[in-house]
Amino acid sequence: MIPFHQQYSIKTKRTIKHGGAVCSLPLCIFCVCLCACVFSLIDSTEAGAGVFDTSKDNWVIIGGYGQSFPGWGETTQRVETLDLIPRYNHRILDNIGSGWYQGYHSLFLELPVSFVVSPDVSAMLGINFLAAYTFTAFTAFTADQQWQPYLFAGGGPVYSFADIQGMGAELNGNYQFGAGIKYDWDTSHQLLFELRYHHISNAGTRDPNESLNSLKILLGFTF
C-alpha cells in the first residue's frame, strides 16, 4: 500500500505533466505566430508591411456557442455559454510568403461577452489579444469566391460573475487557439466560421482552481 503522501506526490506530478501537455500546444502556436510577426517586421520593407497602416483594418461581430467538457484536463463542470465577441482586426504585415502559404499577419483585439446559461445564469467578460495568420492563396470555384483560412492564438483576462463550482476566483486568465475560414461576401464584407479551444483558470492564485476547457463554435461578419 502506497503511503498517502506518496500518492499525493504521484497525483501532483501526473497533474503537472498533464497540465503541461494541455498548455504546450496553444503556447507553441502563439509563439510561432508571434515569432513570425517579429521576423517579418525585420524584413518589412521587402514584405510590403503596413504596421501603422489602418486602411485594411476592420471590425468583426462574432457569435456562437461554447461548452466545457468534464474530464478534459482539470474540468469537472459542464458550463454552457452563448458568446458575443466584438473584434478589431489590425493587419500588421501583408504579402508574406509565396505559394500555398502566402498570406498576412494580423492582431485581433477582442472584447468577449459570454452569457452563461448552465449551470448558472450569469455572464463572463474578458479581453483577448490574439496573433493570427491568414492564408490568401486559396481560391474555390471562381476568382470571385475567395476562401481564406486562418490560424490564431493568444489570451487575456476574464472576469466571471457566474457561480460555478470549482472556480475559486472571479478574476481569471484565459488562453485559446483555433482556426477559421473567411468567405468574401462582397468587396467590403466577409462571413467567418471559427472553431476554437478555450481555457480559463486562475493560475493557482486561489483555491480551488478547476479550469474550464471548452470548445467554441462561432459565426461572424466583418464590416
C-alpha positions in Angstrom: 0.0 0.0 0.0 1.4 3.4 -1.0 1.5 5.9 1.8 -0.8 8.9 1.4 1.9 11.5 0.9 3.4 9.4 -1.9 0.0 9.0 -3.5 -0.4 12.8 -3.4 3.0 13.3 -4.8 2.4 10.9 -7.7 -1.0 12.5 -8.4 0.5 16.0 -8.3 3.2 15.0 -10.8 0.7 13.5 -13.1 -1.5 16.6 -12.9 1.5 18.9 -13.7 2.6 16.7 -16.6 -1.0 16.6 -18.0 -1.4 20.4 -17.5 1.9 21.0 -19.2 0.7 19.0 -22.2 -2.5 20.9 -22.4 -0.7 24.3 -22.2 2.1 23.4 -24.6 0.1 23.3 -27.9 -1.6 26.8 -27.6 1.7 28.2 -26.3 3.6 26.8 -29.3 1.0 28.1 -31.8 1.1 31.6 -30.2 4.9 31.7 -30.1 5.0 30.6 -33.8 2.6 33.4 -34.8 4.4 35.9 -32.6 7.9 35.0 -33.9 6.6 35.1 -37.5 5.4 38.6 -36.9 8.7 39.7 -35.3 10.9 38.2 -38.1 8.6 39.6 -40.7 8.9 43.1 -39.1 12.6 42.9 -39.5 12.1 42.3 -43.2 9.1 44.6 -43.5 10.4 46.6 -46.5 10.5 43.6 -48.8 7.3 42.2 -47.4 5.3 45.4 -48.1 4.5 45.9 -44.4 1.9 48.3 -43.2 2.4 48.2 -39.4 0.9 51.6 -38.9 -1.5 51.5 -41.9 -5.1 51.0 -40.8 -6.6 51.2 -44.3 -7.1 47.4 -44.3 -8.4 47.1 -40.7 -11.9 46.1 -40.0 -14.4 45.2 -37.3 -16.0 41.9 -36.8 -19.0 40.7 -34.8 -18.8 37.0 -33.9 -21.3 34.9 -32.0 -21.9 31.3 -31.1 -22.0 28.5 -28.6 -19.4 27.2 -26.2 -19.3 24.2 -23.8 -16.8 22.8 -21.3 -16.2 19.1 -21.0 -15.9 17.3 -17.6 -12.8 15.1 -17.6 -10.9 17.3 -20.1 -7.9 18.3 -18.1 -9.0 19.5 -14.6 -12.5 20.4 -15.8 -15.3 19.0 -13.6 -18.3 21.2 -14.6 -20.2 21.3 -17.8 -20.6 25.0 -18.5 -22.5 26.2 -21.5 -22.3 29.7 -22.9 -23.7 31.9 -25.6 -20.9 34.1 -26.8 -20.9 37.6 -28.4 -17.4 38.9 -29.4 -16.7 42.3 -31.0 -13.3 42.2 -32.6 -11.0 44.7 -34.2 -8.6 43.3 -36.8 -5.4 45.2 -37.4 -3.3 43.9 -40.3 0.4 44.1 -39.5 2.2 42.6 -42.5 0.9 42.0 -46.0 2.1 39.8 -48.9 4.1 37.3 -46.8 5.4 34.1 -48.2 4.6 32.5 -51.6 2.6 29.6 -53.0 0.1 27.9 -50.7 1.3 29.6 -47.6 1.1 33.2 -48.9 -0.8 35.4 -46.6 -0.7 38.2 -44.0 -0.2 38.7 -40.2 -2.9 40.3 -38.1 -3.5 41.2 -34.5 -7.0 40.7 -33.0 -8.3 42.7 -30.1 -11.5 41.1 -28.7 -13.9 42.1 -26.0 -15.9 38.9 -25.5 -19.1 38.7 -23.5 -20.1 35.1 -22.6 -23.7 34.6 -21.4 -23.6 31.6 -19.1 -26.8 29.6 -19.5 -25.8 26.5 -17.5 -25.2 25.6 -14.6 -25.7 29.2 -13.6 -27.4 32.1 -15.4 -24.8 34.9 -15.5 -22.0 36.3 -17.6 -18.3 36.5 -18.1 -16.4 39.5 -19.5 -12.9 39.5 -21.0 -10.2 41.0 -23.2 -8.3 38.9 -25.8 -5.1 39.7 -27.6 -4.6 37.2 -30.4 -1.9 36.8 -33.1 -3.2 35.5 -36.4 -2.0 34.4 -39.8 -4.4 34.3 -42.8 -3.7 32.3 -45.9 -4.7 34.2 -49.1 -3.7 31.7 -51.8 -6.9 29.6 -51.6 -9.5 30.1 -54.3 -12.6 28.0 -54.8 -14.8 27.6 -57.8 -14.2 31.0 -59.4 -11.9 34.0 -58.8 -14.9 35.9 -57.3 -15.3 33.4 -54.5 -12.4 33.7 -52.1 -11.9 31.4 -49.2 -9.2 32.4 -46.7 -8.4 30.0 -43.8 -6.6 31.4 -40.8 -5.0 30.4 -37.5 -4.8 32.3 -34.3 -3.7 32.0 -30.7 -3.4 34.2 -27.6 -5.3 35.1 -24.4 -6.1 37.7 -21.8 -8.0 38.3 -18.5 -11.5 37.1 -17.8 -13.9 38.3 -15.1 -16.7 35.9 -14.1 -19.9 36.9 -12.5 -21.1 33.3 -12.6 -21.3 31.0 -9.6 -19.5 27.9 -11.0 -18.3 25.2 -8.6 -14.6 24.7 -8.7 -13.8 28.2 -9.9 -12.2 29.8 -6.8 -11.7 33.3 -8.2 -13.8 35.9 -10.1 -10.7 37.3 -11.9 -9.1 34.7 -14.1 -7.0 34.3 -17.2 -7.6 32.6 -20.5 -5.7 31.2 -23.4 -7.0 29.9 -26.6 -6.2 28.8 -30.1 -8.2 28.0 -33.1 -8.8 28.0 -36.8 -11.3 29.8 -39.0 -12.2 30.4 -42.6 -13.4 33.6 -44.3 -15.6 33.9 -47.3 -15.8 37.1 -49.4 -19.5 38.1 -49.3 -18.7 41.1 -51.4 -15.8 43.6 -51.7 -16.4 45.1 -48.3 -17.8 42.2 -46.1 -16.8 38.7 -45.2 -18.5 35.8 -43.5 -16.5 33.9 -40.9 -16.6 30.5 -39.3 -14.4 29.7 -36.4 -13.7 26.7 -34.1 -11.6 27.4 -31.0 -10.2 25.7 -27.9 -10.7 27.9 -24.8 -9.1 27.5 -21.4 -10.0 29.5 -18.2 -8.3 29.2 -14.8 -6.9 31.4 -12.1 -3.3 30.1 -12.4 -3.3 28.8 -8.9 -3.9 32.2 -7.3 -7.0 30.9 -5.5 -8.2 27.6 -4.2 -10.0 25.7 -5.8 -8.7 26.1 -9.3 -10.6 23.7 -11.5 -10.0 25.0 -15.0 -12.7 25.2 -17.7 -11.6 23.6 -21.0 -14.1 24.4 -23.7 -14.8 24.2 -27.4 -16.5 27.2 -29.1 -18.2 27.2 -32.5 -18.6 30.8 -33.8 -20.0 32.6 -36.8 -19.2 36.2 -37.7 -19.5 39.1 -40.1 -17.0 41.8 -41.0 -17.9 45.4 -41.6 
